[in-house]
């Protein structure tokens, strides 16, 4: 089982950076790999096993591209 404390801080930071890339406040091409690497570093600092932290990094490298791409920005919806 994964201790959620070892992923939450890194995941929240990573998600915020991806949001900034989608909103074009950070350059996607310059910042995506650094954001993914930062996620891995935070996971390691928070005592995640190094193999698991590598899997997290590899996972966002393989599947995270669309989430950071400004072309995939969704409109903000508001409830009536």
ChimeraX commands (.cxc) that place a marker at each C-alpha (Angstrom):
marker #1 position 0.00,0.00,0.00 radius 0.5
marker #1 position 1.14,3.52,-0.77 radius 0.5
marker #1 position 1.37,5.89,2.17 radius 0.5
marker #1 position -0.63,8.84,0.84 radius 0.5
marker #1 position 1.57,11.27,2.75 radius 0.5
marker #1 position 4.49,10.36,0.48 radius 0.5
marker #1 position 2.66,11.42,-2.69 radius 0.5
marker #1 position 0.28,14.21,-1.68 radius 0.5
marker #1 position 2.73,17.12,-1.39 radius 0.5
marker #1 position 4.47,16.20,-4.62 radius 0.5
marker #1 position 1.21,15.58,-6.46 radius 0.5
marker #1 position -0.30,18.91,-5.37 radius 0.5
marker #1 position 2.83,20.79,-6.46 radius 0.5
marker #1 position 2.96,18.92,-9.76 radius 0.5
marker #1 position -0.73,19.50,-10.48 radius 0.5
marker #1 position -0.36,23.23,-9.81 radius 0.5
marker #1 position 2.60,23.46,-12.19 radius 0.5
marker #1 position 0.67,21.59,-14.90 radius 0.5
marker #1 position -2.26,23.99,-14.42 radius 0.5
marker #1 position 0.10,26.95,-14.90 radius 0.5
marker #1 position 1.35,25.35,-18.12 radius 0.5
marker #1 position -2.20,24.78,-19.38 radius 0.5
marker #1 position -2.97,28.43,-18.61 radius 0.5
marker #1 position 0.19,29.49,-20.49 radius 0.5
marker #1 position 1.68,31.09,-17.37 radius 0.5
marker #1 position 4.62,28.69,-17.62 radius 0.5
marker #1 position 6.16,27.54,-20.88 radius 0.5
marker #1 position 5.09,23.94,-21.49 radius 0.5
marker #1 position 8.19,23.05,-23.52 radius 0.5
marker #1 position 10.60,24.48,-20.95 radius 0.5
marker #1 position 8.88,23.46,-17.73 radius 0.5
marker #1 position 7.20,20.09,-18.14 radius 0.5
marker #1 position 10.22,17.85,-17.63 radius 0.5
marker #1 position 11.44,20.01,-14.74 radius 0.5
marker #1 position 7.98,19.76,-13.13 radius 0.5
marker #1 position 8.02,15.98,-13.48 radius 0.5
marker #1 position 11.52,15.79,-11.99 radius 0.5
marker #1 position 10.44,18.03,-9.10 radius 0.5
marker #1 position 7.59,15.62,-8.36 radius 0.5
marker #1 position 10.12,12.79,-8.13 radius 0.5
marker #1 position 12.43,14.83,-5.86 radius 0.5
marker #1 position 9.60,15.75,-3.50 radius 0.5
marker #1 position 8.47,12.12,-3.31 radius 0.5
marker #1 position 12.01,11.08,-2.40 radius 0.5
marker #1 position 12.31,13.86,0.18 radius 0.5
marker #1 position 9.03,12.70,1.69 radius 0.5
marker #1 position 10.54,9.22,2.14 radius 0.5
marker #1 position 9.02,7.43,-0.84 radius 0.5
marker #1 position 11.00,4.38,-1.91 radius 0.5
marker #1 position 13.35,5.34,-4.77 radius 0.5
marker #1 position 11.94,2.66,-7.09 radius 0.5
marker #1 position 8.37,3.83,-6.51 radius 0.5
marker #1 position 9.41,7.47,-6.99 radius 0.5
marker #1 position 10.94,6.50,-10.33 radius 0.5
marker #1 position 7.68,4.79,-11.34 radius 0.5
marker #1 position 5.79,7.98,-10.47 radius 0.5
marker #1 position 8.22,10.00,-12.59 radius 0.5
marker #1 position 8.05,7.55,-15.50 radius 0.5
marker #1 position 4.26,7.56,-15.30 radius 0.5
marker #1 position 3.93,11.32,-15.63 radius 0.5
marker #1 position 6.55,11.38,-18.39 radius 0.5
marker #1 position 4.63,8.75,-20.36 radius 0.5
marker #1 position 1.07,9.87,-19.73 radius 0.5
marker #1 position 1.11,13.42,-18.44 radius 0.5
marker #1 position 1.72,15.32,-21.65 radius 0.5
marker #1 position -1.90,16.11,-22.49 radius 0.5
marker #1 position -2.59,17.35,-18.94 radius 0.5
marker #1 position 0.08,20.05,-19.26 radius 0.5
marker #1 position -0.61,20.99,-22.87 radius 0.5
marker #1 position -2.23,24.43,-23.28 radius 0.5
marker #1 position -4.20,23.09,-26.25 radius 0.5
marker #1 position -6.14,20.91,-23.78 radius 0.5
marker #1 position -7.25,23.76,-21.54 radius 0.5
marker #1 position -10.88,23.34,-20.61 radius 0.5
marker #1 position -13.29,26.24,-20.05 radius 0.5
marker #1 position -14.22,27.00,-16.46 radius 0.5
marker #1 position -17.82,26.03,-15.90 radius 0.5
marker #1 position -20.03,27.72,-13.35 radius 0.5
marker #1 position -23.17,26.34,-11.77 radius 0.5
marker #1 position -26.34,28.30,-12.51 radius 0.5
marker link #1:1,2 radius 0.2
marker link #1:2,3 radius 0.2
marker link #1:3,4 radius 0.2
marker link #1:4,5 radius 0.2
marker link #1:5,6 radius 0.2
marker link #1:6,7 radius 0.2
marker link #1:7,8 radius 0.2
marker link #1:8,9 radius 0.2
marker link #1:9,10 radius 0.2
marker link #1:10,11 radius 0.2
marker link #1:11,12 radius 0.2
marker link #1:12,13 radius 0.2
marker link #1:13,14 radius 0.2
marker link #1:14,15 radius 0.2
marker link #1:15,16 radius 0.2
marker link #1:16,17 radius 0.2
marker link #1:17,18 radius 0.2
marker link #1:18,19 radius 0.2
marker link #1:19,20 radius 0.2
marker link #1:20,21 radius 0.2
marker link #1:21,22 radius 0.2
marker link #1:22,23 radius 0.2
marker link #1:23,24 radius 0.2
marker link #1:24,25 radius 0.2
marker link #1:25,26 radius 0.2
marker link #1:26,27 radius 0.2
marker link #1:27,28 radius 0.2
marker link #1:28,29 radius 0.2
marker link #1:29,30 radius 0.2
marker link #1:30,31 radius 0.2
marker link #1:31,32 radius 0.2
marker link #1:32,33 radius 0.2
marker link #1:33,34 radius 0.2
marker link #1:34,35 radius 0.2
marker link #1:35,36 radius 0.2
marker link #1:36,37 radius 0.2
marker link #1:37,38 radius 0.2
marker link #1:38,39 radius 0.2
marker link #1:39,40 radius 0.2
marker link #1:40,41 radius 0.2
marker link #1:41,42 radius 0.2
marker link #1:42,43 radius 0.2
marker link #1:43,44 radius 0.2
marker link #1:44,45 radius 0.2
marker link #1:45,46 radius 0.2
marker link #1:46,47 radius 0.2
marker link #1:47,48 radius 0.2
marker link #1:48,49 radius 0.2
marker link #1:49,50 radius 0.2
marker link #1:50,51 radius 0.2
marker link #1:51,52 radius 0.2
marker link #1:52,53 radius 0.2
marker link #1:53,54 radius 0.2
marker link #1:54,55 radius 0.2
marker link #1:55,56 radius 0.2
marker link #1:56,57 radius 0.2
marker link #1:57,58 radius 0.2
marker link #1:58,59 radius 0.2
marker link #1:59,60 radius 0.2
marker link #1:60,61 radius 0.2
marker link #1:61,62 radius 0.2
marker link #1:62,63 radius 0.2
marker link #1:63,64 radius 0.2
marker link #1:64,65 radius 0.2
marker link #1:65,66 radius 0.2
marker link #1:66,67 radius 0.2
marker link #1:67,68 radius 0.2
marker link #1:68,69 radius 0.2
marker link #1:69,70 radius 0.2
marker link #1:70,71 radius 0.2
marker link #1:71,72 radius 0.2
marker link #1:72,73 radius 0.2
marker link #1:73,74 radius 0.2
marker link #1:74,75 radius 0.2
marker link #1:75,76 radius 0.2
marker link #1:76,77 radius 0.2
marker link #1:77,78 radius 0.2
marker link #1:78,79 radius 0.2
marker link #1:79,80 radius 0.2
view
